């Protein structure tokens, strides 16, 4: 997988939002899914949010907590 950027994406989500996060690493619109995974067996992580949140979403694709950032880009 290639990194989309060296640090996390900061996304604000609202209660009721549904986001599909890329898990295959091929999306051209990372960190969100653009459907490119259809050439793989990997599915996006679809999350429905029940509260307003500010997210740190992995941009380097090295996190062990994908789709969320765990600070792996620092090391």
mmJSON file of the N, C-alpha and C atoms, coordinates in Angstrom:
{"data_MODEL":{"atom_site":{
"group_PDB":["ATOM","ATOM","ATOM","ATOM","ATOM","ATOM","ATOM","ATOM","ATOM","ATOM","ATOM","ATOM","ATOM","ATOM","ATOM","ATOM","ATOM","ATOM","ATOM","ATOM","ATOM","ATOM","ATOM","ATOM","ATOM","ATOM","ATOM","ATOM","ATOM","ATOM","ATOM","ATOM","ATOM","ATOM","ATOM","ATOM","ATOM","ATOM","ATOM","ATOM","ATOM","ATOM","ATOM","ATOM","ATOM","ATOM","ATOM","ATOM","ATOM","ATOM","ATOM","ATOM","ATOM","ATOM","ATOM","ATOM","ATOM","ATOM","ATOM","ATOM","ATOM","ATOM","ATOM","ATOM","ATOM","ATOM","ATOM","ATOM","ATOM","ATOM","ATOM","ATOM","ATOM","ATOM","ATOM","ATOM","ATOM","ATOM","ATOM","ATOM","ATOM","ATOM","ATOM","ATOM","ATOM","ATOM","ATOM","ATOM","ATOM","ATOM","ATOM","ATOM","ATOM","ATOM","ATOM","ATOM","ATOM","ATOM","ATOM","ATOM","ATOM","ATOM","ATOM","ATOM","ATOM","ATOM","ATOM","ATOM","ATOM","ATOM","ATOM","ATOM","ATOM","ATOM","ATOM","ATOM","ATOM","ATOM","ATOM","ATOM","ATOM","ATOM","ATOM","ATOM","ATOM","ATOM","ATOM","ATOM","ATOM","ATOM","ATOM","ATOM","ATOM","ATOM","ATOM","ATOM","ATOM","ATOM","ATOM","ATOM","ATOM","ATOM","ATOM","ATOM","ATOM","ATOM","ATOM","ATOM","ATOM","ATOM","ATOM","ATOM","ATOM","ATOM","ATOM","ATOM","ATOM","ATOM","ATOM","ATOM","ATOM","ATOM","ATOM","ATOM","ATOM","ATOM","ATOM","ATOM","ATOM","ATOM","ATOM","ATOM","ATOM","ATOM","ATOM","ATOM","ATOM","ATOM","ATOM","ATOM","ATOM","ATOM","ATOM","ATOM","ATOM","ATOM","ATOM","ATOM","ATOM","ATOM","ATOM","ATOM","ATOM","ATOM","ATOM","ATOM","ATOM","ATOM","ATOM","ATOM","ATOM","ATOM","ATOM","ATOM","ATOM","ATOM","ATOM","ATOM","ATOM","ATOM","ATOM","ATOM","ATOM","ATOM","ATOM","ATOM","ATOM","ATOM","ATOM","ATOM","ATOM","ATOM","ATOM","ATOM","ATOM"],
"id":[1,2,3,4,5,6,7,8,9,10,11,12,13,14,15,16,17,18,19,20,21,22,23,24,25,26,27,28,29,30,31,32,33,34,35,36,37,38,39,40,41,42,43,44,45,46,47,48,49,50,51,52,53,54,55,56,57,58,59,60,61,62,63,64,65,66,67,68,69,70,71,72,73,74,75,76,77,78,79,80,81,82,83,84,85,86,87,88,89,90,91,92,93,94,95,96,97,98,99,100,101,102,103,104,105,106,107,108,109,110,111,112,113,114,115,116,117,118,119,120,121,122,123,124,125,126,127,128,129,130,131,132,133,134,135,136,137,138,139,140,141,142,143,144,145,146,147,148,149,150,151,152,153,154,155,156,157,158,159,160,161,162,163,164,165,166,167,168,169,170,171,172,173,174,175,176,177,178,179,180,181,182,183,184,185,186,187,188,189,190,191,192,193,194,195,196,197,198,199,200,201,202,203,204,205,206,207,208,209,210,211,212,213,214,215,216,217,218,219,220,221,222,223,224,225],
"type_symbol":["N","C","C","N","C","C","N","C","C","N","C","C","N","C","C","N","C","C","N","C","C","N","C","C","N","C","C","N","C","C","N","C","C","N","C","C","N","C","C","N","C","C","N","C","C","N","C","C","N","C","C","N","C","C","N","C","C","N","C","C","N","C","C","N","C","C","N","C","C","N","C","C","N","C","C","N","C","C","N","C","C","N","C","C","N","C","C","N","C","C","N","C","C","N","C","C","N","C","C","N","C","C","N","C","C","N","C","C","N","C","C","N","C","C","N","C","C","N","C","C","N","C","C","N","C","C","N","C","C","N","C","C","N","C","C","N","C","C","N","C","C","N","C","C","N","C","C","N","C","C","N","C","C","N","C","C","N","C","C","N","C","C","N","C","C","N","C","C","N","C","C","N","C","C","N","C","C","N","C","C","N","C","C","N","C","C","N","C","C","N","C","C","N","C","C","N","C","C","N","C","C","N","C","C","N","C","C","N","C","C","N","C","C","N","C","C","N","C","C","N","C","C","N","C","C"],
"label_atom_id":["N","CA","C","N","CA","C","N","CA","C","N","CA","C","N","CA","C","N","CA","C","N","CA","C","N","CA","C","N","CA","C","N","CA","C","N","CA","C","N","CA","C","N","CA","C","N","CA","C","N","CA","C","N","CA","C","N","CA","C","N","CA","C","N","CA","C","N","CA","C","N","CA","C","N","CA","C","N","CA","C","N","CA","C","N","CA","C","N","CA","C","N","CA","C","N","CA","C","N","CA","C","N","CA","C","N","CA","C","N","CA","C","N","CA","C","N","CA","C","N","CA","C","N","CA","C","N","CA","C","N","CA","C","N","CA","C","N","CA","C","N","CA","C","N","CA","C","N","CA","C","N","CA","C","N","CA","C","N","CA","C","N","CA","C","N","CA","C","N","CA","C","N","CA","C","N","CA","C","N","CA","C","N","CA","C","N","CA","C","N","CA","C","N","CA","C","N","CA","C","N","CA","C","N","CA","C","N","CA","C","N","CA","C","N","CA","C","N","CA","C","N","CA","C","N","CA","C","N","CA","C","N","CA","C","N","CA","C","N","CA","C","N","CA","C","N","CA","C","N","CA","C","N","CA","C","N","CA","C","N","CA","C"],
"label_alt_id":[null,null,null,null,null,null,null,null,null,null,null,null,null,null,null,null,null,null,null,null,null,null,null,null,null,null,null,null,null,null,null,null,null,null,null,null,null,null,null,null,null,null,null,null,null,null,null,null,null,null,null,null,null,null,null,null,null,null,null,null,null,null,null,null,null,null,null,null,null,null,null,null,null,null,null,null,null,null,null,null,null,null,null,null,null,null,null,null,null,null,null,null,null,null,null,null,null,null,null,null,null,null,null,null,null,null,null,null,null,null,null,null,null,null,null,null,null,null,null,null,null,null,null,null,null,null,null,null,null,null,null,null,null,null,null,null,null,null,null,null,null,null,null,null,null,null,null,null,null,null,null,null,null,null,null,null,null,null,null,null,null,null,null,null,null,null,null,null,null,null,null,null,null,null,null,null,null,null,null,null,null,null,null,null,null,null,null,null,null,null,null,null,null,null,null,null,null,null,null,null,null,null,null,null,null,null,null,null,null,null,null,null,null,null,null,null,null,null,null,null,null,null,null,null,null],
"label_comp_id":["UNK","UNK","UNK","UNK","UNK","UNK","UNK","UNK","UNK","UNK","UNK","UNK","UNK","UNK","UNK","UNK","UNK","UNK","UNK","UNK","UNK","UNK","UNK","UNK","UNK","UNK","UNK","UNK","UNK","UNK","UNK","UNK","UNK","UNK","UNK","UNK","UNK","UNK","UNK","UNK","UNK","UNK","UNK","UNK","UNK","UNK","UNK","UNK","UNK","UNK","UNK","UNK","UNK","UNK","UNK","UNK","UNK","UNK","UNK","UNK","UNK","UNK","UNK","UNK","UNK","UNK","UNK","UNK","UNK","UNK","UNK","UNK","UNK","UNK","UNK","UNK","UNK","UNK","UNK","UNK","UNK","UNK","UNK","UNK","UNK","UNK","UNK","UNK","UNK","UNK","UNK","UNK","UNK","UNK","UNK","UNK","UNK","UNK","UNK","UNK","UNK","UNK","UNK","UNK","UNK","UNK","UNK","UNK","UNK","UNK","UNK","UNK","UNK","UNK","UNK","UNK","UNK","UNK","UNK","UNK","UNK","UNK","UNK","UNK","UNK","UNK","UNK","UNK","UNK","UNK","UNK","UNK","UNK","UNK","UNK","UNK","UNK","UNK","UNK","UNK","UNK","UNK","UNK","UNK","UNK","UNK","UNK","UNK","UNK","UNK","UNK","UNK","UNK","UNK","UNK","UNK","UNK","UNK","UNK","UNK","UNK","UNK","UNK","UNK","UNK","UNK","UNK","UNK","UNK","UNK","UNK","UNK","UNK","UNK","UNK","UNK","UNK","UNK","UNK","UNK","UNK","UNK","UNK","UNK","UNK","UNK","UNK","UNK","UNK","UNK","UNK","UNK","UNK","UNK","UNK","UNK","UNK","UNK","UNK","UNK","UNK","UNK","UNK","UNK","UNK","UNK","UNK","UNK","UNK","UNK","UNK","UNK","UNK","UNK","UNK","UNK","UNK","UNK","UNK","UNK","UNK","UNK","UNK","UNK","UNK"],
"label_asym_id":["A","A","A","A","A","A","A","A","A","A","A","A","A","A","A","A","A","A","A","A","A","A","A","A","A","A","A","A","A","A","A","A","A","A","A","A","A","A","A","A","A","A","A","A","A","A","A","A","A","A","A","A","A","A","A","A","A","A","A","A","A","A","A","A","A","A","A","A","A","A","A","A","A","A","A","A","A","A","A","A","A","A","A","A","A","A","A","A","A","A","A","A","A","A","A","A","A","A","A","A","A","A","A","A","A","A","A","A","A","A","A","A","A","A","A","A","A","A","A","A","A","A","A","A","A","A","A","A","A","A","A","A","A","A","A","A","A","A","A","A","A","A","A","A","A","A","A","A","A","A","A","A","A","A","A","A","A","A","A","A","A","A","A","A","A","A","A","A","A","A","A","A","A","A","A","A","A","A","A","A","A","A","A","A","A","A","A","A","A","A","A","A","A","A","A","A","A","A","A","A","A","A","A","A","A","A","A","A","A","A","A","A","A","A","A","A","A","A","A","A","A","A","A","A","A"],
"label_entity_id":["1","1","1","1","1","1","1","1","1","1","1","1","1","1","1","1","1","1","1","1","1","1","1","1","1","1","1","1","1","1","1","1","1","1","1","1","1","1","1","1","1","1","1","1","1","1","1","1","1","1","1","1","1","1","1","1","1","1","1","1","1","1","1","1","1","1","1","1","1","1","1","1","1","1","1","1","1","1","1","1","1","1","1","1","1","1","1","1","1","1","1","1","1","1","1","1","1","1","1","1","1","1","1","1","1","1","1","1","1","1","1","1","1","1","1","1","1","1","1","1","1","1","1","1","1","1","1","1","1","1","1","1","1","1","1","1","1","1","1","1","1","1","1","1","1","1","1","1","1","1","1","1","1","1","1","1","1","1","1","1","1","1","1","1","1","1","1","1","1","1","1","1","1","1","1","1","1","1","1","1","1","1","1","1","1","1","1","1","1","1","1","1","1","1","1","1","1","1","1","1","1","1","1","1","1","1","1","1","1","1","1","1","1","1","1","1","1","1","1","1","1","1","1","1","1"],
"label_seq_id":[1,1,1,2,2,2,3,3,3,4,4,4,5,5,5,6,6,6,7,7,7,8,8,8,9,9,9,10,10,10,11,11,11,12,12,12,13,13,13,14,14,14,15,15,15,16,16,16,17,17,17,18,18,18,19,19,19,20,20,20,21,21,21,22,22,22,23,23,23,24,24,24,25,25,25,26,26,26,27,27,27,28,28,28,29,29,29,30,30,30,31,31,31,32,32,32,33,33,33,34,34,34,35,35,35,36,36,36,37,37,37,38,38,38,39,39,39,40,40,40,41,41,41,42,42,42,43,43,43,44,44,44,45,45,45,46,46,46,47,47,47,48,48,48,49,49,49,50,50,50,51,51,51,52,52,52,53,53,53,54,54,54,55,55,55,56,56,56,57,57,57,58,58,58,59,59,59,60,60,60,61,61,61,62,62,62,63,63,63,64,64,64,65,65,65,66,66,66,67,67,67,68,68,68,69,69,69,70,70,70,71,71,71,72,72,72,73,73,73,74,74,74,75,75,75],
"pdbx_PDB_ins_code":[null,null,null,null,null,null,null,null,null,null,null,null,null,null,null,null,null,null,null,null,null,null,null,null,null,null,null,null,null,null,null,null,null,null,null,null,null,null,null,null,null,null,null,null,null,null,null,null,null,null,null,null,null,null,null,null,null,null,null,null,null,null,null,null,null,null,null,null,null,null,null,null,null,null,null,null,null,null,null,null,null,null,null,null,null,null,null,null,null,null,null,null,null,null,null,null,null,null,null,null,null,null,null,null,null,null,null,null,null,null,null,null,null,null,null,null,null,null,null,null,null,null,null,null,null,null,null,null,null,null,null,null,null,null,null,null,null,null,null,null,null,null,null,null,null,null,null,null,null,null,null,null,null,null,null,null,null,null,null,null,null,null,null,null,null,null,null,null,null,null,null,null,null,null,null,null,null,null,null,null,null,null,null,null,null,null,null,null,null,null,null,null,null,null,null,null,null,null,null,null,null,null,null,null,null,null,null,null,null,null,null,null,null,null,null,null,null,null,null,null,null,null,null,null,null],
"Cartn_x":[0.83,0.0,0.872,0.46,1.139,0.389,1.133,0.52,-0.233,-1.365,-2.063,-1.398,-0.953,-0.231,0.536,1.447,2.333,1.7,0.626,-0.041,-1.51,-2.244,-3.661,-4.523,-5.646,-6.71,-7.553,-7.989,-8.894,-10.277,-11.218,-12.574,-13.561,-14.463,-15.561,-16.779,-17.383,-18.586,-19.696,-20.915,-22.093,-22.875,-23.655,-24.531,-25.401,-25.443,-26.211,-25.399,-24.199,-23.333,-22.919,-22.792,-22.261,-21.059,-19.932,-18.693,-18.166,-17.66,-17.013,-15.525,-14.73,-13.288,-12.571,-11.637,-10.846,-9.985,-10.029,-9.193,-8.206,-8.398,-7.508,-6.286,-6.373,-5.253,-5.179,-6.152,-6.112,-6.942,-7.766,-8.667,-7.895,-8.39,-7.799,-8.337,-9.366,-9.973,-9.759,-8.663,-8.383,-8.475,-8.958,-9.158,-10.536,-11.344,-12.69,-12.669,-13.536,-13.624,-14.141,-13.524,-14.007,-14.445,-14.515,-14.961,-13.858,-12.615,-11.494,-11.295,-11.742,-11.57,-12.231,-13.1,-13.827,-12.896,-11.639,-10.666,-9.925,-10.29,-9.656,-10.744,-10.322,-11.252,-11.485,-10.931,-10.995,-12.186,-12.949,-14.127,-13.84,-14.538,-14.347,-14.917,-14.466,-14.997,-16.101,-17.34,-18.478,-18.898,-18.96,-19.262,-20.42,-21.422,-22.495,-22.24,-22.122,-21.779,-23.034,-22.966,-24.119,-23.939,-22.808,-22.57,-21.625,-21.633,-20.707,-19.301,-18.348,-16.968,-15.987,-14.785,-13.643,-12.731,-12.475,-11.699,-10.304,-9.371,-8.028,-7.973,-8.05,-8.092,-6.726,-6.232,-4.891,-4.69,-3.59,-3.207,-1.991,-1.199,0.036,-0.188,-1.336,-1.727,-0.856,-0.251,0.57,-0.07,-1.182,-1.822,-2.251,-2.131,-2.621,-4.094,-4.654,-6.053,-6.868,-6.503,-7.204,-8.704,-9.439,-9.026,-8.508,-8.398,-8.029,-6.512,-6.032,-4.611,-4.175,-3.031,-2.45,-1.069,-0.69,0.601,1.738,1.452,2.497,3.292,2.696,3.392,4.595,4.648,5.767,6.988,6.815,7.923,8.365],
"Cartn_y":[-1.187,0.0,1.246,2.229,3.515,4.489,5.379,6.372,7.412,7.864,8.992,10.292,10.326,11.472,10.994,11.813,11.362,11.389,12.116,12.183,11.847,11.938,11.566,12.611,12.149,13.028,13.372,14.6,15.0,15.154,14.329,14.362,14.646,15.553,15.819,15.07,14.27,13.533,13.906,13.762,14.072,12.811,12.835,11.72,11.408,10.142,9.709,9.583,10.179,10.05,8.598,8.193,6.881,7.118,6.557,6.696,5.32,5.182,3.947,4.249,3.679,3.915,2.862,3.312,2.403,1.506,0.216,-0.743,-1.439,-1.284,-1.951,-1.103,0.207,1.096,1.586,1.252,1.61,2.834,3.311,4.429,5.666,6.329,7.598,8.751,8.468,9.49,9.154,8.432,8.035,9.202,8.939,7.647,7.042,7.73,7.215,6.31,5.346,4.359,4.999,4.632,5.072,3.888,2.691,1.505,0.706,1.178,0.477,-0.92,-1.153,-2.457,-3.593,-3.266,-4.305,-5.227,-4.798,-5.67,-6.544,-6.42,-7.2,-7.953,-8.687,-9.356,-8.533,-7.33,-6.488,-5.544,-5.461,-4.596,-3.354,-2.256,-1.065,-1.264,-0.462,-0.437,0.618,0.178,1.09,1.341,2.618,2.996,3.997,3.721,4.682,5.314,6.622,7.335,7.708,7.525,7.794,9.08,9.752,11.029,11.863,13.157,14.051,13.749,13.647,13.329,14.008,14.172,14.583,13.366,12.87,11.643,11.928,11.089,11.053,9.752,9.878,8.72,8.559,7.33,7.04,7.517,8.21,8.65,7.91,7.303,6.623,5.147,4.617,3.224,2.223,2.668,1.785,1.465,2.121,1.955,0.513,0.074,-1.253,-1.168,0.042,0.265,0.815,0.475,1.003,0.879,1.884,3.045,4.212,4.03,5.131,5.211,6.411,6.65,6.158,5.479,5.065,5.676,6.635,7.291,6.603,5.54,4.783,5.66,6.738,7.622,8.313,8.302,8.932,8.03,6.775,5.862,5.186],
"Cartn_z":[0.0,0.0,0.0,-0.744,-0.759,0.138,0.771,1.651,0.835,1.372,0.762,1.191,2.446,2.985,4.213,4.704,5.78,7.166,7.345,8.642,8.511,9.619,9.586,8.874,8.371,7.899,9.129,9.238,10.303,9.674,10.107,9.578,10.698,10.443,11.368,10.855,11.708,11.344,12.302,11.82,12.62,12.9,13.948,14.265,13.05,12.679,11.519,10.246,10.213,9.035,8.837,7.596,7.236,6.344,6.716,5.941,5.59,4.374,3.923,3.788,4.679,4.693,3.865,3.043,2.214,3.097,2.846,3.572,2.634,1.32,0.361,0.03,0.299,0.018,-1.411,-2.235,-3.65,-4.004,-3.099,-3.385,-3.809,-4.834,-5.275,-4.422,-3.621,-2.767,-1.297,-0.996,0.373,1.321,2.515,3.137,2.873,2.072,1.797,0.573,0.57,-0.499,-1.785,-2.913,-4.221,-5.093,-4.489,-5.22,-5.874,-5.791,-6.423,-5.857,-4.614,-3.968,-4.749,-5.669,-6.403,-7.185,-7.403,-8.073,-7.062,-5.764,-4.698,-3.926,-2.915,-2.004,-0.74,-0.683,0.505,0.405,1.475,1.532,2.373,2.11,2.936,4.335,5.255,6.622,6.64,6.726,6.723,8.167,8.524,9.906,9.905,10.733,10.968,12.328,12.347,13.573,14.349,15.658,16.52,17.326,17.109,17.775,16.928,17.152,16.472,16.985,16.065,16.451,15.511,16.011,15.191,15.132,13.922,13.743,13.225,13.648,13.046,12.258,10.941,10.051,9.411,9.392,8.898,7.461,7.238,5.9,5.369,6.27,5.866,5.541,5.937,5.717,6.471,7.579,8.407,9.754,10.067,11.363,11.596,12.814,13.196,13.616,13.602,13.981,12.802,11.573,10.399,10.559,10.182,9.404,10.249,11.555,12.438,12.634,12.87,13.08,14.459,14.507,15.787,16.011,15.16,15.291,14.571,13.812,13.114,12.135,11.651,10.728,11.381,12.7,13.427,13.542,13.257,13.499,12.308],
"occupancy":[1.0,1.0,1.0,1.0,1.0,1.0,1.0,1.0,1.0,1.0,1.0,1.0,1.0,1.0,1.0,1.0,1.0,1.0,1.0,1.0,1.0,1.0,1.0,1.0,1.0,1.0,1.0,1.0,1.0,1.0,1.0,1.0,1.0,1.0,1.0,1.0,1.0,1.0,1.0,1.0,1.0,1.0,1.0,1.0,1.0,1.0,1.0,1.0,1.0,1.0,1.0,1.0,1.0,1.0,1.0,1.0,1.0,1.0,1.0,1.0,1.0,1.0,1.0,1.0,1.0,1.0,1.0,1.0,1.0,1.0,1.0,1.0,1.0,1.0,1.0,1.0,1.0,1.0,1.0,1.0,1.0,1.0,1.0,1.0,1.0,1.0,1.0,1.0,1.0,1.0,1.0,1.0,1.0,1.0,1.0,1.0,1.0,1.0,1.0,1.0,1.0,1.0,1.0,1.0,1.0,1.0,1.0,1.0,1.0,1.0,1.0,1.0,1.0,1.0,1.0,1.0,1.0,1.0,1.0,1.0,1.0,1.0,1.0,1.0,1.0,1.0,1.0,1.0,1.0,1.0,1.0,1.0,1.0,1.0,1.0,1.0,1.0,1.0,1.0,1.0,1.0,1.0,1.0,1.0,1.0,1.0,1.0,1.0,1.0,1.0,1.0,1.0,1.0,1.0,1.0,1.0,1.0,1.0,1.0,1.0,1.0,1.0,1.0,1.0,1.0,1.0,1.0,1.0,1.0,1.0,1.0,1.0,1.0,1.0,1.0,1.0,1.0,1.0,1.0,1.0,1.0,1.0,1.0,1.0,1.0,1.0,1.0,1.0,1.0,1.0,1.0,1.0,1.0,1.0,1.0,1.0,1.0,1.0,1.0,1.0,1.0,1.0,1.0,1.0,1.0,1.0,1.0,1.0,1.0,1.0,1.0,1.0,1.0,1.0,1.0,1.0,1.0,1.0,1.0,1.0,1.0,1.0,1.0,1.0,1.0],
"B_iso_or_equiv":[0.0,0.0,0.0,0.0,0.0,0.0,0.0,0.0,0.0,0.0,0.0,0.0,0.0,0.0,0.0,0.0,0.0,0.0,0.0,0.0,0.0,0.0,0.0,0.0,0.0,0.0,0.0,0.0,0.0,0.0,0.0,0.0,0.0,0.0,0.0,0.0,0.0,0.0,0.0,0.0,0.0,0.0,0.0,0.0,0.0,0.0,0.0,0.0,0.0,0.0,0.0,0.0,0.0,0.0,0.0,0.0,0.0,0.0,0.0,0.0,0.0,0.0,0.0,0.0,0.0,0.0,0.0,0.0,0.0,0.0,0.0,0.0,0.0,0.0,0.0,0.0,0.0,0.0,0.0,0.0,0.0,0.0,0.0,0.0,0.0,0.0,0.0,0.0,0.0,0.0,0.0,0.0,0.0,0.0,0.0,0.0,0.0,0.0,0.0,0.0,0.0,0.0,0.0,0.0,0.0,0.0,0.0,0.0,0.0,0.0,0.0,0.0,0.0,0.0,0.0,0.0,0.0,0.0,0.0,0.0,0.0,0.0,0.0,0.0,0.0,0.0,0.0,0.0,0.0,0.0,0.0,0.0,0.0,0.0,0.0,0.0,0.0,0.0,0.0,0.0,0.0,0.0,0.0,0.0,0.0,0.0,0.0,0.0,0.0,0.0,0.0,0.0,0.0,0.0,0.0,0.0,0.0,0.0,0.0,0.0,0.0,0.0,0.0,0.0,0.0,0.0,0.0,0.0,0.0,0.0,0.0,0.0,0.0,0.0,0.0,0.0,0.0,0.0,0.0,0.0,0.0,0.0,0.0,0.0,0.0,0.0,0.0,0.0,0.0,0.0,0.0,0.0,0.0,0.0,0.0,0.0,0.0,0.0,0.0,0.0,0.0,0.0,0.0,0.0,0.0,0.0,0.0,0.0,0.0,0.0,0.0,0.0,0.0,0.0,0.0,0.0,0.0,0.0,0.0,0.0,0.0,0.0,0.0,0.0,0.0],
"pdbx_formal_charge":[null,null,null,null,null,null,null,null,null,null,null,null,null,null,null,null,null,null,null,null,null,null,null,null,null,null,null,null,null,null,null,null,null,null,null,null,null,null,null,null,null,null,null,null,null,null,null,null,null,null,null,null,null,null,null,null,null,null,null,null,null,null,null,null,null,null,null,null,null,null,null,null,null,null,null,null,null,null,null,null,null,null,null,null,null,null,null,null,null,null,null,null,null,null,null,null,null,null,null,null,null,null,null,null,null,null,null,null,null,null,null,null,null,null,null,null,null,null,null,null,null,null,null,null,null,null,null,null,null,null,null,null,null,null,null,null,null,null,null,null,null,null,null,null,null,null,null,null,null,null,null,null,null,null,null,null,null,null,null,null,null,null,null,null,null,null,null,null,null,null,null,null,null,null,null,null,null,null,null,null,null,null,null,null,null,null,null,null,null,null,null,null,null,null,null,null,null,null,null,null,null,null,null,null,null,null,null,null,null,null,null,null,null,null,null,null,null,null,null,null,null,null,null,null,null],
"auth_seq_id":[1,1,1,2,2,2,3,3,3,4,4,4,5,5,5,6,6,6,7,7,7,8,8,8,9,9,9,10,10,10,11,11,11,12,12,12,13,13,13,14,14,14,15,15,15,16,16,16,17,17,17,18,18,18,19,19,19,20,20,20,21,21,21,22,22,22,23,23,23,24,24,24,25,25,25,26,26,26,27,27,27,28,28,28,29,29,29,30,30,30,31,31,31,32,32,32,33,33,33,34,34,34,35,35,35,36,36,36,37,37,37,38,38,38,39,39,39,40,40,40,41,41,41,42,42,42,43,43,43,44,44,44,45,45,45,46,46,46,47,47,47,48,48,48,49,49,49,50,50,50,51,51,51,52,52,52,53,53,53,54,54,54,55,55,55,56,56,56,57,57,57,58,58,58,59,59,59,60,60,60,61,61,61,62,62,62,63,63,63,64,64,64,65,65,65,66,66,66,67,67,67,68,68,68,69,69,69,70,70,70,71,71,71,72,72,72,73,73,73,74,74,74,75,75,75],
"auth_comp_id":["UNK","UNK","UNK","UNK","UNK","UNK","UNK","UNK","UNK","UNK","UNK","UNK","UNK","UNK","UNK","UNK","UNK","UNK","UNK","UNK","UNK","UNK","UNK","UNK","UNK","UNK","UNK","UNK","UNK","UNK","UNK","UNK","UNK","UNK","UNK","UNK","UNK","UNK","UNK","UNK","UNK","UNK","UNK","UNK","UNK","UNK","UNK","UNK","UNK","UNK","UNK","UNK","UNK","UNK","UNK","UNK","UNK","UNK","UNK","UNK","UNK","UNK","UNK","UNK","UNK","UNK","UNK","UNK","UNK","UNK","UNK","UNK","UNK","UNK","UNK","UNK","UNK","UNK","UNK","UNK","UNK","UNK","UNK","UNK","UNK","UNK","UNK","UNK","UNK","UNK","UNK","UNK","UNK","UNK","UNK","UNK","UNK","UNK","UNK","UNK","UNK","UNK","UNK","UNK","UNK","UNK","UNK","UNK","UNK","UNK","UNK","UNK","UNK","UNK","UNK","UNK","UNK","UNK","UNK","UNK","UNK","UNK","UNK","UNK","UNK","UNK","UNK","UNK","UNK","UNK","UNK","UNK","UNK","UNK","UNK","UNK","UNK","UNK","UNK","UNK","UNK","UNK","UNK","UNK","UNK","UNK","UNK","UNK","UNK","UNK","UNK","UNK","UNK","UNK","UNK","UNK","UNK","UNK","UNK","UNK","UNK","UNK","UNK","UNK","UNK","UNK","UNK","UNK","UNK","UNK","UNK","UNK","UNK","UNK","UNK","UNK","UNK","UNK","UNK","UNK","UNK","UNK","UNK","UNK","UNK","UNK","UNK","UNK","UNK","UNK","UNK","UNK","UNK","UNK","UNK","UNK","UNK","UNK","UNK","UNK","UNK","UNK","UNK","UNK","UNK","UNK","UNK","UNK","UNK","UNK","UNK","UNK","UNK","UNK","UNK","UNK","UNK","UNK","UNK","UNK","UNK","UNK","UNK","UNK","UNK"],
"auth_asym_id":["A","A","A","A","A","A","A","A","A","A","A","A","A","A","A","A","A","A","A","A","A","A","A","A","A","A","A","A","A","A","A","A","A","A","A","A","A","A","A","A","A","A","A","A","A","A","A","A","A","A","A","A","A","A","A","A","A","A","A","A","A","A","A","A","A","A","A","A","A","A","A","A","A","A","A","A","A","A","A","A","A","A","A","A","A","A","A","A","A","A","A","A","A","A","A","A","A","A","A","A","A","A","A","A","A","A","A","A","A","A","A","A","A","A","A","A","A","A","A","A","A","A","A","A","A","A","A","A","A","A","A","A","A","A","A","A","A","A","A","A","A","A","A","A","A","A","A","A","A","A","A","A","A","A","A","A","A","A","A","A","A","A","A","A","A","A","A","A","A","A","A","A","A","A","A","A","A","A","A","A","A","A","A","A","A","A","A","A","A","A","A","A","A","A","A","A","A","A","A","A","A","A","A","A","A","A","A","A","A","A","A","A","A","A","A","A","A","A","A","A","A","A","A","A","A"],
"auth_atom_id":["N","CA","C","N","CA","C","N","CA","C","N","CA","C","N","CA","C","N","CA","C","N","CA","C","N","CA","C","N","CA","C","N","CA","C","N","CA","C","N","CA","C","N","CA","C","N","CA","C","N","CA","C","N","CA","C","N","CA","C","N","CA","C","N","CA","C","N","CA","C","N","CA","C","N","CA","C","N","CA","C","N","CA","C","N","CA","C","N","CA","C","N","CA","C","N","CA","C","N","CA","C","N","CA","C","N","CA","C","N","CA","C","N","CA","C","N","CA","C","N","CA","C","N","CA","C","N","CA","C","N","CA","C","N","CA","C","N","CA","C","N","CA","C","N","CA","C","N","CA","C","N","CA","C","N","CA","C","N","CA","C","N","CA","C","N","CA","C","N","CA","C","N","CA","C","N","CA","C","N","CA","C","N","CA","C","N","CA","C","N","CA","C","N","CA","C","N","CA","C","N","CA","C","N","CA","C","N","CA","C","N","CA","C","N","CA","C","N","CA","C","N","CA","C","N","CA","C","N","CA","C","N","CA","C","N","CA","C","N","CA","C","N","CA","C","N","CA","C","N","CA","C","N","CA","C","N","CA","C","N","CA","C"],
"pdbx_PDB_model_num":[1,1,1,1,1,1,1,1,1,1,1,1,1,1,1,1,1,1,1,1,1,1,1,1,1,1,1,1,1,1,1,1,1,1,1,1,1,1,1,1,1,1,1,1,1,1,1,1,1,1,1,1,1,1,1,1,1,1,1,1,1,1,1,1,1,1,1,1,1,1,1,1,1,1,1,1,1,1,1,1,1,1,1,1,1,1,1,1,1,1,1,1,1,1,1,1,1,1,1,1,1,1,1,1,1,1,1,1,1,1,1,1,1,1,1,1,1,1,1,1,1,1,1,1,1,1,1,1,1,1,1,1,1,1,1,1,1,1,1,1,1,1,1,1,1,1,1,1,1,1,1,1,1,1,1,1,1,1,1,1,1,1,1,1,1,1,1,1,1,1,1,1,1,1,1,1,1,1,1,1,1,1,1,1,1,1,1,1,1,1,1,1,1,1,1,1,1,1,1,1,1,1,1,1,1,1,1,1,1,1,1,1,1,1,1,1,1,1,1,1,1,1,1,1,1]
}}}
